[in-house]
Amino acid sequence: MSRSTPKNSVDREAFRDMCRKFAQVEIGPRWQEADRESKFPMPFYHAACKAGLIGLHSPEALGGAALGVTEEAIAIEEQAKVNPNLAIMALIQGVAGGLLADHGRDIHHQIARANIAGECLLALAVTEPEAGSDVQNVKTSARRDGDDWILNGIKSFITLGGDCDVMMVLAQTDPSKGRHGMQFFAVDRRSPGVTTPQIKTYANRPLPTYRVMFDEVRVPDARRLDAGFGAIMAGFNRERVMVCARWLGHMQTAYAWALEYAKTRQQFGRPIGANQSIAFQLAQSHVDVEASRLYTYHAASRWDSGLPIQDIITDVSSAKLFVTQAVYRVTQIALHIGGGWGITEELPVMRMALDALVAPVTVGAYEIQLRVIAKQLGLPVD
């Protein structure tokens, strides 16, 4: 993914206010029903496009706003305050759309325009049963057949895989070249040979997760991108900044709920927050929230500076490592403060804690971030 700096700017406080109002109006009434049904509410995608919140990073020539990662982070943070899972939708559109915009030809740019206009929902199909953090182990194959390519393989944990119109599929075109023999294909989800059984999950339910299977799926060569392993690794680093914003928004809501509950819940004739054991946990949550805010927006600012990825990768991995651990701590403390009521559906805190469980393992697991940081420190890790 290219490392261009943002071309436009906005009044960030006004932009944040707009994003906050959008989330309250468009996510607030939708997420609980979507969570119960484990079904993505397609009107939410259309509303986000109408509000100009899809394609924030994309060039104006494609209908985007040419804004920076900082603005993307603001939008996702405000959406995640209402629901951290529906906030993923814009994140996925940003990464998949970025592949189309930065590495595509005319046909790919047409898809990107349609995506920003609300006419083409995108998904990103990279992860496989044996290739999660180990992206270079992707086994889905693409063999040339005249003017087409034939795809075979299985992808796992593909968010929106059964809901999208087009999915960006990473496949091996030349196994002899290893990770350098991979390329992306813009695959129509309704193509013959594509099946998308849903994977039932406890968390992330408003954005269903799918197993995507390709059985002799024919894709025109025109839909192949001149991008592969390097492009997705760059995309993942940008996505990690967005993931930090997602969990920052979520932990703020959990912390605010726990603080208010501790001030109003009475036991032994006084608020439970008067107990030092509870008060100190909330003080730690406050520190986690504020440190996560600093980490997230420092990483976003570094990305927007246009510096080479090699110069900012430590900032991004450090932010992702800290924030995804912090949201787990904050939501677990909130759950504990909720006491017996915390595990009921009468309080929202159990859902908050469940959603946060996936934070350390998505878009580069905890151990991967430690390895990246260690290598950047010059340590000889293998």
C-alpha positions as CSV (number, residue, x, y, z in Angstrom):
1,M,0.0,0.0,0.0
2,S,1.4,3.4,-0.9
3,R,2.7,5.7,1.8
4,S,1.2,8.9,0.5
5,T,0.4,11.7,2.9
6,P,-3.2,13.0,3.2
7,K,-4.0,15.7,0.7
8,N,-7.0,17.3,2.6
9,S,-7.7,18.4,6.2
10,V,-10.7,19.0,8.3
11,D,-11.6,20.7,11.6
12,R,-11.1,17.5,13.7
13,E,-13.4,18.5,16.5
14,A,-16.2,19.3,14.2
15,F,-15.5,16.0,12.3
16,R,-15.5,14.1,15.6
17,D,-18.8,15.6,16.6
18,M,-20.3,14.6,13.2
19,C,-19.0,11.1,13.6
20,R,-20.4,10.9,17.2
21,K,-23.9,12.0,16.0
22,F,-23.7,9.5,13.1
23,A,-22.9,6.6,15.4
24,Q,-25.7,7.5,17.8
25,V,-28.3,7.7,15.0
26,E,-27.2,4.9,12.8
27,I,-25.6,2.4,15.1
28,G,-27.5,2.9,18.3
29,P,-30.9,1.6,17.1
30,R,-29.4,-1.2,15.0
31,W,-26.7,-3.1,16.8
32,Q,-28.7,-5.1,19.4
33,E,-31.0,-6.6,16.8
34,A,-28.1,-7.3,14.5
35,D,-26.2,-8.9,17.5
36,R,-29.2,-11.2,18.3
37,E,-29.6,-12.3,14.7
38,S,-25.9,-12.4,13.9
39,K,-26.7,-10.6,10.7
40,F,-25.0,-7.5,9.2
41,P,-27.5,-4.6,8.8
42,M,-26.9,-3.5,5.2
43,P,-28.6,-0.1,5.7
44,F,-25.7,0.8,8.0
45,Y,-23.3,0.5,5.1
46,H,-25.5,2.7,2.9
47,A,-25.8,5.2,5.7
48,A,-22.1,5.4,6.2
49,C,-21.6,6.0,2.5
50,K,-24.2,8.7,2.5
51,A,-22.4,10.4,5.4
52,G,-19.1,10.3,3.6
53,L,-17.5,7.9,6.1
54,I,-16.5,5.3,3.5
55,G,-13.4,6.1,1.5
56,L,-12.0,8.6,3.9
57,H,-8.4,7.7,2.9
58,S,-9.2,7.2,-0.8
59,P,-8.3,9.8,-3.5
60,E,-10.9,12.3,-4.5
61,A,-10.8,11.0,-8.1
62,L,-12.5,7.8,-6.8
63,G,-15.0,9.7,-4.7
64,G,-13.0,9.6,-1.5
65,A,-12.0,12.4,0.9
66,A,-8.2,12.1,0.7
67,L,-8.0,12.4,4.5
68,G,-5.5,10.9,6.8
69,V,-5.4,7.8,9.1
70,T,-6.0,10.2,12.0
71,E,-9.5,11.1,10.6
72,E,-10.2,7.4,10.0
73,A,-9.2,6.7,13.6
74,I,-11.6,9.4,14.8
75,A,-14.5,8.0,12.8
76,I,-13.9,4.4,14.0
77,E,-13.4,5.5,17.7
78,E,-16.7,7.3,17.8
79,Q,-18.5,4.4,16.1
80,A,-16.9,1.9,18.5
81,K,-18.1,3.9,21.5
82,V,-21.6,2.8,20.5
83,N,-20.7,-0.7,19.2
84,P,-17.1,-1.9,18.5
85,N,-18.2,-4.5,16.0
86,L,-20.2,-2.5,13.5
87,A,-17.2,-0.1,13.6
88,I,-15.2,-2.8,11.8
89,M,-17.2,-2.4,8.7
90,A,-15.6,0.9,7.8
91,L,-12.2,-0.4,8.7
92,I,-12.5,-3.3,6.3
93,Q,-13.8,-1.0,3.5
94,G,-10.7,1.2,4.1
95,V,-8.2,-1.6,3.8
96,A,-9.8,-3.5,0.9
97,G,-10.6,-0.2,-0.8
98,G,-7.1,0.9,-0.4
99,L,-5.8,-2.1,-2.3
100,L,-8.1,-1.3,-5.2
101,A,-7.2,2.4,-5.1
102,D,-3.4,2.1,-4.7
103,H,-2.7,-1.0,-6.8
104,G,-5.6,-1.4,-9.2
105,R,-6.3,-0.6,-12.8
106,D,-9.4,0.9,-14.3
107,I,-11.7,-2.0,-13.5
108,H,-10.5,-2.0,-9.9
109,H,-11.0,1.8,-9.6
110,Q,-14.6,1.2,-10.8
111,I,-15.1,-1.2,-7.9
112,A,-13.6,1.3,-5.5
113,R,-15.9,4.1,-6.8
114,A,-18.9,1.8,-6.4
115,N,-17.8,0.9,-2.9
116,I,-17.6,4.5,-1.8
117,A,-21.0,5.2,-3.5
118,G,-22.7,2.5,-1.4
119,E,-23.1,0.1,-4.3
120,C,-20.4,-2.5,-3.6
121,L,-19.7,-3.9,-0.1
122,L,-16.1,-5.2,0.2
123,A,-14.5,-8.0,2.2
124,L,-10.9,-9.0,2.7
125,A,-10.1,-12.7,2.3
126,V,-6.6,-13.4,3.6
127,T,-6.7,-15.6,6.7
128,E,-6.8,-19.4,6.2
129,P,-7.0,-22.4,8.5
130,E,-3.2,-22.7,8.6
131,A,-2.4,-19.1,7.8
132,G,-3.5,-16.6,10.4
133,S,-0.5,-14.6,11.6
134,D,1.6,-16.6,9.2
135,V,0.3,-14.9,6.0
136,Q,3.2,-16.2,3.9
137,N,1.8,-19.7,4.4
138,V,-1.4,-18.9,2.3
139,K,-2.4,-22.0,0.3
140,T,-5.3,-20.8,-1.8
141,S,-4.1,-21.2,-5.3
142,A,-4.7,-19.4,-8.6
143,R,-3.7,-21.1,-11.8
144,R,-3.7,-19.4,-15.2
145,D,-6.3,-20.6,-17.8
146,G,-6.2,-18.4,-20.9
147,D,-7.5,-15.0,-20.0
148,D,-8.8,-16.2,-16.6
149,W,-7.5,-17.6,-13.4
150,I,-8.9,-20.6,-11.5
151,L,-9.1,-20.2,-7.7
152,N,-9.1,-23.1,-5.3
153,G,-8.8,-23.0,-1.5
154,I,-10.4,-22.1,1.8
155,K,-10.4,-18.9,3.8
156,S,-11.4,-18.7,7.4
157,F,-12.7,-16.0,9.7
158,I,-13.6,-13.7,6.8
159,T,-15.7,-10.8,8.2
160,L,-18.6,-9.9,5.8
161,G,-17.5,-12.9,3.6
162,G,-21.1,-13.9,3.0
163,D,-22.5,-10.4,2.9
164,C,-20.1,-8.6,0.5
165,D,-20.4,-8.0,-3.2
166,V,-16.7,-8.3,-3.9
167,M,-13.9,-9.8,-1.8
168,M,-10.2,-9.1,-2.1
169,V,-8.7,-12.6,-2.2
170,L,-5.0,-13.3,-1.6
171,A,-3.9,-16.3,-3.6
172,Q,-0.7,-18.1,-4.6
173,T,0.0,-17.6,-8.3
174,D,3.5,-19.0,-8.3
175,P,4.3,-21.2,-5.3
176,S,8.0,-21.5,-6.3
177,K,8.4,-17.8,-5.3
178,G,6.9,-18.2,-1.8
179,R,5.5,-15.0,-0.4
180,H,6.6,-13.2,-3.6
181,G,4.4,-15.4,-5.7
182,M,1.1,-14.1,-4.2
183,Q,-1.4,-11.7,-5.8
184,F,-4.8,-10.3,-5.0
185,F,-8.0,-10.9,-7.0
186,A,-11.2,-8.9,-6.8
187,V,-13.6,-11.8,-6.7
188,D,-17.4,-11.5,-7.2
189,R,-18.9,-13.2,-4.1
190,R,-21.7,-14.6,-6.3
191,S,-19.3,-16.4,-8.7
192,P,-20.0,-20.1,-9.4
193,G,-17.9,-22.2,-7.0
194,V,-17.9,-19.7,-4.1
195,T,-19.6,-20.9,-0.9
196,T,-19.7,-19.0,2.4
197,P,-20.9,-21.0,5.4
198,Q,-21.1,-18.8,8.5
199,I,-18.9,-19.5,11.6
200,K,-20.9,-19.0,14.7
201,T,-19.1,-16.8,17.3
202,Y,-19.8,-15.5,20.8
203,A,-18.4,-12.1,19.9
204,N,-18.4,-9.8,16.8
205,R,-21.9,-11.0,15.9
206,P,-23.3,-7.9,14.2
207,L,-20.5,-8.5,11.6
208,P,-20.9,-12.2,10.9
209,T,-17.7,-14.3,10.3
210,Y,-17.5,-16.8,7.5
211,R,-15.5,-19.7,6.0
212,V,-15.1,-18.9,2.3
213,M,-14.5,-21.8,0.0
214,F,-13.3,-21.6,-3.6
215,D,-13.9,-24.6,-5.9
216,E,-12.6,-24.0,-9.4
217,V,-13.7,-20.3,-9.3
218,R,-13.1,-18.5,-12.6
219,V,-11.8,-15.0,-12.3
220,P,-10.9,-12.8,-15.3
221,D,-7.2,-11.7,-15.4
222,A,-8.5,-8.1,-15.5
223,R,-9.5,-8.5,-11.9
224,R,-6.0,-9.5,-10.8
225,L,-4.1,-6.8,-8.9
226,D,-0.4,-6.2,-9.2
227,A,-0.2,-6.5,-5.4
228,G,0.4,-9.3,-3.0
229,F,2.2,-10.1,0.3
230,G,3.9,-6.7,0.6
231,A,0.7,-4.8,0.0
232,I,-1.3,-6.6,2.6
233,M,1.4,-6.4,5.2
234,A,1.5,-2.6,4.7
235,G,-2.3,-2.7,4.8
236,F,-2.3,-4.6,8.1
237,N,0.0,-2.0,9.7
238,R,-2.5,0.7,8.8
239,E,-5.3,-1.6,9.9
240,R,-3.6,-2.0,13.3
241,V,-4.0,1.8,13.9
242,M,-7.7,1.5,13.1
243,V,-8.0,-1.5,15.5
244,C,-6.5,0.6,18.2
245,A,-9.1,3.3,17.6
246,R,-11.8,0.6,17.7
247,W,-10.7,-0.7,21.1
248,L,-10.1,2.8,22.4
249,G,-13.7,3.6,21.7
250,H,-14.9,0.4,23.3
251,M,-12.9,0.8,26.5
252,Q,-14.1,4.3,27.0
253,T,-17.7,3.1,27.0
254,A,-16.9,0.3,29.4
255,Y,-14.9,2.6,31.7
256,A,-17.7,5.2,31.8
257,W,-20.3,2.6,32.6
258,A,-18.2,1.1,35.4
259,L,-17.4,4.5,36.9
260,E,-21.0,5.6,37.0
261,Y,-22.2,2.2,38.3
262,A,-19.6,2.3,41.1
263,K,-20.9,5.8,42.1
264,T,-24.5,4.7,42.3
265,R,-24.5,1.1,43.3
266,Q,-25.1,0.9,47.1
267,Q,-23.7,-1.7,49.4
268,F,-23.3,-1.5,53.2
269,G,-24.9,2.0,53.1
270,R,-22.5,3.6,50.7
271,P,-21.5,3.5,47.0
272,I,-19.2,0.5,46.1
273,G,-16.8,3.1,44.6
274,A,-16.0,4.3,48.1
275,N,-14.2,1.0,48.7
276,Q,-10.5,1.3,47.9
277,S,-10.4,-2.0,46.1
278,I,-12.9,-0.8,43.6
279,A,-11.7,2.8,43.4
280,F,-8.1,1.7,42.6
281,Q,-9.3,-0.6,39.8
282,L,-11.2,2.3,38.2
283,A,-8.1,4.5,38.6
284,Q,-6.1,1.9,36.7
285,S,-8.8,1.9,34.0
286,H,-8.5,5.6,33.7
287,V,-4.8,5.3,33.1
288,D,-5.4,2.6,30.5
289,V,-7.9,4.7,28.6
290,E,-5.7,7.8,28.5
291,A,-2.5,5.8,27.6
292,S,-4.4,4.1,24.9
293,R,-5.6,7.4,23.5
294,L,-2.0,8.7,23.4
295,Y,-0.7,5.5,21.8
296,T,-3.5,5.4,19.1
297,Y,-3.2,8.9,17.9
298,H,0.6,8.9,18.1
299,A,0.6,5.9,15.8
300,A,-1.9,7.6,13.5
301,S,0.1,10.8,13.4
302,R,3.3,8.9,12.5
303,W,1.5,7.1,9.7
304,D,0.2,10.4,8.3
305,S,3.7,11.8,8.3
306,G,4.5,9.8,5.2
307,L,7.6,8.2,6.8
308,P,8.6,4.7,5.5
309,I,6.8,1.9,7.2
310,Q,10.1,0.6,8.6
311,D,10.4,3.9,10.5
312,I,6.9,3.6,12.1
313,I,6.4,-0.1,12.6
314,T,7.5,0.0,16.2
315,D,5.0,2.7,17.0
316,V,2.2,0.8,15.3
317,S,3.0,-2.5,16.9
318,S,3.5,-1.0,20.3
319,A,0.2,0.8,20.1
320,K,-1.6,-2.4,19.0
321,L,0.0,-4.5,21.7
322,F,-0.8,-2.0,24.5
323,V,-4.3,-1.0,23.5
324,T,-5.6,-4.6,22.9
325,Q,-4.3,-5.6,26.3
326,A,-5.8,-2.5,27.9
327,V,-9.3,-3.0,26.6
328,Y,-9.2,-6.5,28.1
329,R,-8.2,-5.1,31.5
330,V,-10.8,-2.3,31.4
331,T,-13.7,-4.5,30.4
332,Q,-12.8,-7.3,32.9
333,I,-12.7,-4.7,35.7
334,A,-16.1,-3.3,34.5
335,L,-17.5,-6.9,34.5
336,H,-16.2,-7.4,38.0
337,I,-17.7,-4.2,39.3
338,G,-21.1,-5.3,37.8
339,G,-21.0,-8.2,40.2
340,G,-23.7,-10.8,39.8
341,W,-25.8,-8.5,37.7
342,G,-22.8,-8.1,35.3
343,I,-23.5,-11.5,33.7
344,T,-27.1,-10.8,33.1
345,E,-28.7,-9.2,30.0
346,E,-30.1,-6.5,32.1
347,L,-26.6,-4.8,32.2
348,P,-24.5,-4.3,29.0
349,V,-21.1,-5.2,30.6
350,M,-21.0,-8.9,29.8
351,R,-21.4,-8.1,26.1
352,M,-18.5,-5.5,26.4
353,A,-16.3,-8.1,28.0
354,L,-17.1,-10.8,25.5
355,D,-16.3,-8.5,22.5
356,A,-13.0,-7.5,24.0
357,L,-11.8,-11.1,24.3
358,V,-10.8,-11.1,20.6
359,A,-8.8,-7.9,20.8
360,P,-5.3,-9.4,21.4
361,V,-5.5,-12.0,18.6
362,T,-6.9,-10.0,15.6
363,V,-4.8,-8.3,12.9
364,G,-1.5,-9.7,14.3
365,A,-1.6,-11.6,17.6
366,Y,-0.1,-10.4,20.8
367,E,3.0,-12.6,20.3
368,I,3.5,-11.3,16.7
369,Q,3.6,-7.7,18.0
370,L,6.2,-8.6,20.6
371,R,8.3,-10.3,17.9
372,V,8.0,-7.3,15.6
373,I,9.1,-4.9,18.4
374,A,11.9,-7.2,19.4
375,K,13.3,-7.3,15.9
376,Q,13.1,-3.6,15.5
377,L,15.1,-3.3,18.7
378,G,17.9,-5.3,17.0
379,L,17.3,-8.5,18.9
380,P,18.1,-11.7,17.0
381,V,14.7,-13.4,17.4
382,D,13.9,-16.1,14.8
